[in-house]
Amino acid sequence: MDKTNGMLTVFFEEPFWVGVFERSEKGKLSAAKVIFGAEPKDREVFEFVLRYYYKLKFSPAVKVKTKQTADNPKRRQRNARKQLSTTGIGTKSQQVLKLMQEQMKTERRQLTKEQREAEKQRQFELKQQKRREKHKGH
């Protein structure tokens, strides 16, 4: 049976509050970053997760090594307390978010290049049409 783990970390990154959603399944980690703006209350974060989690755009999955932990309830509680005490996002999450940012950057560059070439072609066609219209009189 495959396990899927999810984790949300909310922290202050000057000047906004940011949430990083981490999702690991089948030994692969993907992340999504959300900017909350003002400090979100627990209720607001919970509502956000319920309403928008499936609309989040997660980064491509990156293979990570996962540790097998015991299913002891006290150990799970201790690990949860330990995770709550740590602040910031993990380095793996940062790498995944950076990878996602790079991919979005290349997609955006390609899209703007295509738009620029289309506009150039449109201007050329317009110029050719004007030239033909001027030439019709003679």
N, C-alpha and C positions, 0 to 999 in steps of 0.2 A: 504494500500500500504506500503510495506516495504522500508525502506531507507537504503542505503549503504553509509557510510562516509569513506573517505580516507584521510590520512594526512601523509606528509613526513616531517621529521625533520632532518636537516643536522647540525652536530656539530663536534667540534674538540675533539677527544679523543686520547690523547698522544699515538703514534706519527702519527696517521692517521685521516683523515676526514671520518666520519661515517654517514650513512643515515639510519634512522629507518622508515620503512613504517608501518603505523597502519591502519587496516581495521576493521571497526565495521559494522556488519549487523545483524539484528534480535536480538539485545541486546547482541551480543557476539563480543569480541575483539580478533583479531589475529595480530601478528606483524612479520616483517621480517627485518633483519639487513644486510646492505650492506656496505662494506668498499671501499671508493673511492680512498684512497691514498692521492694524492695531492689535494689541495683545488679545488673543482669543480666549474666551472662557471655555471651560471643559464642555459645557453644554453646546456651545457653538462648534467646537471641534467635532463632537459626536454627531451633530446634525450634518456637518460638512461631509463626514465620512459616509453617513447613510445616504445622503443625497447625491454626492458627486464622485464617489470612489470609482464607479464603473466608467466614468467619463474621463478619468485621468489618463494622460498619455505617458505610459511607462517607457523607460529606456530599453534598448535591446538587452537581452539577457546575457550576463557574463558568467562563465563557469567559476564557481567558488568551492572550496573545500568546507564541508559542514561537519560539525562534531556531533557524535551520537551521545545524547544525555540520558540519564536515568529518568524513569517516570515517577520519581518520588515526589509527593506533593510538597514536602518541606523544602526540597531542593528547588522545585519550580518557584516556590514563593521567595526563596532566598535569591534566585536568579532574577526574578522580577524586581525585587527591591534594589538589587545591584544595578540593573539596567536603568531604573528610575533615577538613581543617584548620579549616574554618569550624564554629562551634558555634551552637546555637539553631535555631529554625525560621524559615522565611521569612515575610514579611509576607503573601504570598498565602495561605499555609497557615493563618495565623492568621485571616485574613478568612473563609476557608472554614469553619474550625472554629467561629468565632463565629456564622456563619450557621446552621450545624447546631445549635448550642446554642440559638439563638433559636427555631428550628423545633421542637425538642424541648420547649422551654419552653411554647410555645403549645399543642402537643399535650397536654402534661401538664395545663395549665390547663383545657383543654376537657374532658379526661377527668374531672378532679376535679369540675368543675362538673356534669357529667352524673351522676356518682355522688352528689353532694350533692342534686341534684334528685330522683333516684330514691329516696334515703333519706327525703327530705321527703314524697314521694308515698306511700311505704310507711307512714310514721307517720300520715299523714292517713287512709289507708284503715283502719289499725288503730283509730284514734280513732272513725271513722264506724261501724265494726263494733261496737265496744264500746257506742256510743251506741244502735245499733239493738237490741242484746241487752238493754240496760237498759229500753228502751221496750216490749219484748215483754210484759212482765208486766202492763201496764195495758191 
